């Protein structure tokens, strides 16, 4: 059975994640007034409508695009050598050390406890219309899956093929793919919770909510 | 030599220009070409061909790639030929801002769009030519792309010059009642012609590449098909106009290759091509130059006259509009030998290599139409006349694609584990699949693997060599589920025997 305390202790021993902020597209970089070690804030507000701390500006074709911190954290590294220079898409700009939030801890633990059904190929994934309808009507946790049932549509280039779920019966506890986004081979599509584990999972979620403090 | 060694041998040659193929373009004065640098705004095989053409003309270039293409041959070639500074990672090939920003950064004076992406986008061509830091768009001028890129404009222009076009509307139809009226007339016209199964084609007027086309065999079903195509056109092309035309069955798809310089006064043709072997989605799979072989095969019409006619019509239109770079006039030729203009592609085409392979300028082979496009695009005069161009032999191009012909040509994605073929002097293999395998086919793009251009002194020899090439091909791989790689090699082989037959 799941050892929740052990899992939590493991995460508590290293509760940080490094986030590398990269250039979304090509352009000239001008760093904002930020320093290594300074604390930055991610987007705030109920709808994340308030942008986080400005890290730099990426200017391309006279369109300056501010680049904000995606999460709360502390600046570990600034690639100052790029200041004023033209960078390629994907170039690392700033590295943040981000303390895991409750939701992230919960997600990490769930990934270790749920049955993860992996993507067989790099492709875009969708639920079948029947499953999608149910999920839209209530949520994913209302959908019970059985081994062998047709659950996904795998869309690769111009081809769409049905994909059957294989694994233990249970409810869809987590959905890991996003609409119209490619998923790499092996990446989890859904996290399935067998009925006999449901209570333990709920306890786990409760413990994370109460024991994890956010700063 | 084991197949693997042959692959390496072939592979190593992929990034070099064979001596016999060195273009006569290199013999031209480089006064105009000097001080130019070209942004290769495309990927894969065409990007590699542009880079090689730049190499022949001694013009430096810069190239772009996206994260998915990091292992592609065009990235390796750019790194090798142009050095690390010539290569820029961008977020998308579809982003005009990215391309112009890279062009500025790299100090480019011209942009080559290749085919696809921005090649026929007059807005992009205009932007490149009219921005503060002006560059040359290597393709026809934006006004010509706008004029001829629109199928309806092209059709109207053709009709005004007595160039035959497919019976049907010559403007986009937005009104359902009017659409029904036109369709009824076309059904009746076919009835009068004695066509046993009349068909009407409903096409998105802003579409292209075989997209947004449906046919109707029953006048009662016309309305539902019309609505479906109209909605598709609105979704895909933001324009719900449709064209309604007679669906001509049993035809050959021919092309005329036109090349002109910036004066627009001197268009010449580089012969005809036949692109009749296509997938079910009307995508070309085998292309042949010339368009027919009247010396070797029998046709129920005067094939030589048809070829002469379509060339003459194409040149007439090119002269009228002042066509000023490379372009292709696409034709339908019916079993009776009636040619109808379909459209004009205002760009270099995938299949330009077959025309180049059989062409000679002043008796000299090794023609490179992409180099010609660059040279004339940058402002050099054409430098030769029609009578300087001659043709010899037959050339076939096979488009090798990871797809399932038996399953409606659906694309296949996965990993290529081995890819080799037997090299021959009559074979030109153009591929962006790198020498170092395995190679993951990016799912973001069409799974084209290679273009194989085969040459023979006549259709029989070219066909035999084509079959020999396909027999020597070794292509294996698998996807994430362990299923074996699927390709259209067998389809290409099966269809080799019917090339140029009508």
Interface residues (C-beta under 8 A of the other chain):
Chain A: X24 X25 X26 X27 X60 X61 X63 X86 X88 X89 X90 X91 X119 X120 X121 X122 X123 X156 X157 X158 X159 X182 X185 X186
Chain B: X66 X67 X88 X89 X90 X91 X92 X95 X97 X98 X100 X101 X102 X105 X410 X411 X413 X414 X440 X443 X444 X445 X446 X447 X479 X480 X481
